[in-house]
């Protein structure tokens, strides 16, 4: 390879910081000295499935990326997320890429919205719903197409998993009650769970909590995940379910900048099992009582696991 070409590769190459979780997933590259191809690798410290999005700027290399965008689902550990083929006929050889990581797996169609969720509270307890809204909406930046339910709890109440899955992120950074006339400035108390079908549940919690789970835990419906153990002005959980939209992920944001509020996720209306039956969309300013029927707790379990838990 000519020195001029080698310098071009070294000068143009860069990576962007990971958007979804800083330093959680990092990418690197290595050139094969035999065929001069380049492999791009991802090292993940994340729990659950994450999608790595690479956006290429290439000269003298080819790849099977769509619109110069490549998507690869990675698990915890080291994996290959891209390969660039060296074009011997080209005079200039250079490449650059940015990358982002997103919790979940890309979906090319809307996931099943008939799956029934439990109310995220202990059995036979009641929750009152409030006007739906996200933390960012309260701060003036509403996510694109946000759908969610605001549940009102009481001191001592336990937050439970509404559906089975892997806890891929959780935190309880806010230890003191929010002050009157103030709101939390970020979603620092939260539990996020990845489900079997690639959808994600988000429990954004606007009060101090004691976490009962950690990242990497597998939880079942009705399992306690956090408790309101400290005095607070209020005890709200903003619950939502989202999924990664494959079509949105393939948008090359380097070429086509997106408007404020753009998200690669879509939100879903999901039904809950309340008051002894399956309900549709929950209404605001109403009180609902939770039930934990065996058929819903075991809906995504194997026969072996059901037998183990007596379901």
N, C-alpha and C positions, 0 to 999 in steps of 0.2 A: 504494500500500500504506500502511496506517495505521502511524504511528510505533510504536504498541504492538506490532503484528505484527512489524515489522522488528527491534525490540529482542528480541523472543522468539526470532527466528532466531539472532541474534548471541549471545545468552546461552546458548542450549541447545546450540549446535553445539560438538562436540569430536571429537578423534580419539585413538585409543589407539596406543601404540607398537607397531611390528611385532614379532610374536612370533618368527617363524622366523629372521629376521636383522635386528638393529637397524639402522634407517636404509637398509636395502637397497631397500625399497619404501616409498614414502610416498604418501599420498592427500591430495587437496585438493578443494575444491568451488568452483563458480562459478554464479551465477544469471543466467539469460537475462532481460534487461530487457524484452523484448517479451512473452513468454508467462509469465514468472515461474517457469519450470521451473528445476530445479537439476541440473547435471551434476556427477558425481563422477569425478575423474581419478586415475590411478595413474602414478607415475614410478618406473620400475624400473631399477636398476643391476645386476640379476641376470643370470646366464647360464642358459640353459635356460628351461623353462616353469615359471611360478609361478602358483598359484591365490590370488586375492585374495578374502577373505570379508568382506563388509560386513554388519553387523547394525544395522538402522535402528530409531529411535524417532521416529514421525512424528505430526504433527497438521496437518491441512489440506493434506497432500500424499499422493499415491498412487504406487505403484510395482508392478512385476510380481514383486517378491521373494516367495519362499516362506517363510512363517513369519517374515517380516521379515528374511530372510537372502537375500543375493544372492551368487552365485559367478561369477567371471570369470577366465579364464586370460589372463595377460599375458606378453608377451615384453619384452626389454630396450627401454626407451624410454618414450614418453608414450602413454597410451591411456585411453579412457573405460571406466569400470567400473560406472557406475550413472546412472540418470536418474529424477528425481522430478517428477511432474506437479502443477502448482498447482491446487488446488480452489477456484474462485471463490466457491462457496457457503459455505465454512467461515468462521467468525469468527476463529479463531486459526490462525496458520500458524507452525509451528516444526518443526525437525528436528534430529536428532542421529544420529551413527553411530560405531561402533567398527569397527576393521578389523584383520585378521590376514593374513599371507601364508604360504603353504605351498609348498615345492618339489613339483613334479609337477602332474599333471592329475587331476581327480576321475574315479573309475571307478564306474559303476553296477553292475558285476558283477566277479567275480573274474577277473583277467587269466589268460592261458594259463600254466599251471604246468608244462607239459611242455617248455618251452624249455630247452635244455641249456646249462649254464654250464661254462667251463673252471675248473680249479683256479687260484686267483689266484697263480701262481708260474711261473717259467720252465719251458720244456718239459723233460721227463725228470727234473725235480727231484721230491723227495718232501716231503710235508707230513704231520705227525701232527695228528690232531684231539684236542681236549680237551673238557671239559664245556662245553656251550653256555651263554652268558650274556652280558648286555650290561654296559657300563660302569656304567650307572645301577643295574642289579641288584646289582652288587658294592658299591654304596654304599647299598643297602637300599631302592631304589625301582625295582622291576621294571616296565618298560613293559607296558601292557595287551596280552596275547597275543604277547609277544616270541618270535620264532623266529630262530635264528642258528647259525653254526658258528664255533668258536674254533680257528683254525689256528695251529700252533706252527712258527715259522721259526728260522733260525740267523743268526748274524752274517754279513753279506755277501750274504744272500739278497735277491732282488728280488721285490717285490710287483707282480703283473701284473693287468691288467683281466680280469675273468671274462666280461665281455660288452661289446659295443659301446655307446657312448653319449657324452653330453656331460658333462664334468666341471663341475658347477655349484657345487661348494664343495670346497676343500682347504686344509689348514693343517699346519704342522709347528712349532707354538709351543713344544713341550717339546723342549729341546735336550740335556738331561742325562738320564742313566738314572734310572729310579725307584729309590728306596731300598728296601732290604729291609724287609718288614713294612708297606710303604706301597703304595697304588695311585694311579693318576692320578685327580685329583679332577674331571676333565671330559674330554670327548672332544676334546682339543685337537690331537691328531695324527690326521688323518683325510682320506679322499678319498671324495667322494660323487658318484655318476654317475647321470644320468637316461637311461633307455633309450627306445627307439622306441615302445614300447607304454605309456609313462607310469609304468612301475615304476622304482624307485630302488634302487641298490646302495650299501651303506654299508660302508666299510672303516675301522673304528675301531682305531687302532694304539696298542698299549701299550708303546712304546719310541721312542727318538729315530729319526728317519728323514731321508733326503734326498729331497725331492720331485723328481719328474722331469716333472711336469705342472703346469699352472696352470688356474685357472677359465676356462672357455670353450673348452678343448681338446676335440677329438673324438678318442676313443680306440677302438681295435679290440681284439677279444679277444686276449689274450696280450701286449699292449703293456705295457712296463714303466711303472709309475706312481710307484713309490717304492722306495728301497733302504735296508736296515738297514746303515748305514755306521759307526755308533758302538757302542762297548761298552755292553751293558745287562744287567740281571739276567735278562731273558727277552725274547723277540721274538714277541709275540702279535698276531694280527689277528682282531678279532671281525667276521665278515662276515655281513651280513643283507640281505634284499630286502624292500621294503615298497611299498605303494601307498596313495594317498589314497582313502578310502571316502566317496563322495558322500553317502550317507545320514547318516553321522556329521557331515559338514561342515554339513549343513542343520539340525543341532540348534542351536537358539537358546540358547546358554549364558548369555545375560543372563536368560532366563526359566527355564531348566532347568539349574542348576549341575550339573556332572558330578563323579564321585568322583575321588579321587587316582589317578593312573596312567592316566586316560582319555587316549586318543590318537585323532586323526582318521585315523591310519594303521593298516593291517592288515599283518601280516607273512606271508610265504609260504615254504613248503617248496619248494626248487627242486632239480632233478637236476644232477649234475656229470658231466663226462666224465673218468673216472679209470681208470688201469690198462688203457687201450686200449679202454674201452667206456663206455656210458652207465650211470650208477649212480643208484639212488634216493637216499633220505635217507642222508647220511653218518653213520656210527656214531662215537661218541666213543672215544678211546684206540686209534685205528687209524691206520696209515700208508697213504697213497695216493700214487701216482705220476701226474704230470701228462702229458697228451698234448695236442698242438695240431693236430688234423686240419683240413685246409683247409675241409671242409664246415661246420665250426662257426665258424671264423674268418670265413668269408664268408656266413654264414647271413642276415645283415641288410644285406648290401651289394648295390648295383646291379651289373648286368653290367659296366658301365664301370669301376667301382671294382675289381671282381674282376680284370678284365683288367689294370688298371694295376698291381695288386699280384701278378700272376702266379698268381691263384687260379682 
